[in-house]
Amino acid sequence: MKFKVQLRMRIYRDEGIAIGPGKIALLEAIADTGSISAAARQLDMSYRRAWVLVDEMNRALKSPAVSTAAGGSHGGGTALSPVGETLVRHYRAAENASRLAAASDIAAMTRLLAD
């Protein structure tokens, strides 16, 4: 039997989640696809939901994580701003550091699980 351990960090601002695993995954998908709609499809969420998450994040940060260019004859596009790139990098680094710091405790807990 395989076990899966997930550490899910969230940073709250007032009552809402300013930064969390879903928003970071969305930023990574936007970086991969260059589009909020394509990122939403990749993550199996509606465009509206993706747009709301991006808007929440942009409003929670000092500077937007995502910048968009309006469409037109050459099309629009979406990209991470330097703030967005930094945010993803630090989030993933903190996640990894947490996993490493907790490794022995996680191993001890999984040894207590039934086969």
C-alpha positions in Angstrom: 0.0 0.0 0.0 1.3 3.4 -0.9 1.0 6.5 1.2 0.9 10.1 0.0 1.7 13.0 2.2 0.8 16.6 1.2 1.7 19.7 3.0 -0.6 22.5 2.0 0.5 25.9 2.9 -1.9 28.8 2.8 -1.3 32.5 3.6 -4.5 34.2 4.8 -5.2 37.9 4.5 -8.2 38.8 6.7 -10.7 36.0 6.0 -9.5 35.0 2.5 -6.6 33.0 1.2 -4.1 35.4 -0.4 -1.7 32.6 -1.4 -2.3 28.9 -1.5 -1.7 25.7 -3.5 -4.5 26.3 -6.0 -3.4 29.9 -6.8 0.2 28.8 -7.2 -0.8 26.0 -9.5 -2.8 28.5 -11.5 0.2 30.8 -11.8 2.3 27.9 -12.9 -0.3 26.9 -15.5 -0.5 30.5 -16.7 3.3 30.6 -17.1 3.1 27.3 -19.1 0.3 28.3 -21.4 0.4 32.1 -21.6 -3.3 32.3 -21.1 -5.8 32.3 -18.3 -8.3 30.4 -20.3 -5.8 27.7 -21.3 -4.5 27.5 -17.7 -8.1 27.1 -16.5 -8.7 24.2 -19.0 -5.4 22.6 -17.9 -6.6 22.7 -14.3 -10.1 21.6 -15.2 -11.7 24.8 -13.8 -13.9 27.4 -15.4 -12.4 30.6 -16.9 -14.5 32.6 -14.5 -13.1 30.8 -11.5 -9.5 31.2 -12.8 -10.1 34.9 -13.4 -11.5 35.4 -9.9 -8.5 33.7 -8.4 -6.1 35.8 -10.4 -8.0 38.9 -9.4 -8.0 38.0 -5.7 -4.3 37.4 -5.8 -3.5 40.6 -7.7 -5.5 42.6 -5.2 -3.9 40.9 -2.2 -0.3 41.6 -3.4 1.5 45.0 -3.5 2.0 44.5 -7.3 0.1 42.1 -9.6 1.3 38.6 -10.0 -0.2 38.4 -13.5 -0.2 40.8 -16.3 -2.5 40.6 -19.3 -2.4 42.1 -22.8 -5.7 42.8 -24.6 -6.5 40.7 -27.6 -6.6 42.0 -31.2 -5.3 41.0 -34.6 -2.2 39.5 -33.0 -4.0 38.1 -30.0 -3.6 38.9 -26.4 -1.7 37.1 -23.7 -1.1 36.6 -20.1 2.2 36.3 -18.3 3.5 36.2 -14.8 5.0 39.5 -13.6 8.3 39.4 -11.8 6.3 39.4 -8.6 4.3 36.3 -9.8 7.6 34.5 -10.7 9.1 35.4 -7.3 5.9 34.3 -5.5 5.9 30.8 -7.2 9.6 30.4 -6.6 9.4 31.2 -2.9 6.2 29.2 -2.4 7.8 26.1 -3.9 11.0 26.6 -1.9 9.0 27.0 1.4 7.0 23.8 0.5 10.3 21.9 -0.1 11.9 23.2 3.1 8.8 22.2 5.1 8.8 18.8 3.6 12.5 18.3 4.5 12.1 19.7 8.0 9.2 17.4 8.7 10.6 14.3 7.0 11.4 12.3 10.1 8.1 13.1 11.8 6.2 12.2 8.6 8.2 8.9 8.4 7.3 8.1 12.0 3.6 8.8 11.4 3.5 6.7 8.2 5.1 3.8 10.1 2.0 3.9 12.4 -0.3 3.3 9.5 -1.7 -0.1 8.9 -0.5 -2.0 5.8 
